Amino acid sequence: MIQCKRLYDEASQEDGYRILVDRLWPRGMKKEALLYDEWCKTLTPSNDLRKAFHSETIDFASFSQAYRQELARHQEEGLRIARLADKQTVTLLYGAKDRQQNHALVLADWLRQL
């Protein structure tokens, strides 16, 4: 099972294997304060794409499409995480304030389709 969770929310046993999926370290979070098992920068949006979305140069639909194209180049890493999710719960941790439109949701959907 793959789920998403804002990294500022409290960690729980139900989170299982926790993967930070932000390219940059989250603001205001001390490294020793964040409970995570790995930081996967490989599957994060490129800097250009991330900046375009955050500056509202592109909308979420365009961002999602472009991000999926980037993810397609990292199929092997995606399969590794998808296989892990077949054995245990995997929680993708993200820092975005918007819980409805963020890269972790796109990533989770892509991983579930592998």
C-alpha positions, 0 to 999 in steps of 0.5 A, spaced: 500 500 500 502 506 498 499 513 501 501 520 502 502 524 508 505 531 510 511 530 513 509 536 518 504 531 521 505 526 526 508 519 525 505 513 526 506 506 526 501 505 520 506 509 516 510 503 515 516 505 511 517 512 510 520 516 504 521 523 504 520 525 496 521 532 496 528 535 492 529 540 498 530 539 505 523 541 508 523 548 511 523 549 519 525 541 520 531 539 523 534 533 520 534 529 527 526 531 528 524 528 522 522 520 522 524 517 515 527 511 512 530 514 506 530 520 502 528 519 495 531 525 490 531 521 484 523 521 484 522 528 485 520 533 480 526 537 476 528 544 479 525 547 473 518 543 473 518 544 481 519 552 480 514 552 474 508 549 478 510 553 485 510 560 481 503 558 478 507 558 471 503 552 469 497 549 472 496 542 476 494 538 470 500 540 466 505 539 472 502 532 473 503 530 465 510 533 465 512 530 472 509 523 469 514 524 463 520 525 468 518 519 472 518 515 466 525 516 465 526 513 472 522 506 472 527 502 475 527 506 481 519 506 481 519 499 481 523 498 487 518 502 491 512 499 488 515 492 490 516 495 497 509 497 497 507 490 495 510 487 502 508 493 507 505 500 507 509 505 504 508 513 506 510 518 501 512 524 505 511 531 502 512 538 505 507 542 500 501 545 504 496 543 499 494 536 500 489 536 494 494 538 489 502 536 490 507 532 487 507 526 492 499 524 489 502 524 482 508 520 484 503 515 488 498 514 483 504 513 478 507 508 483 501 504 483 500 503 476 507 500 475 
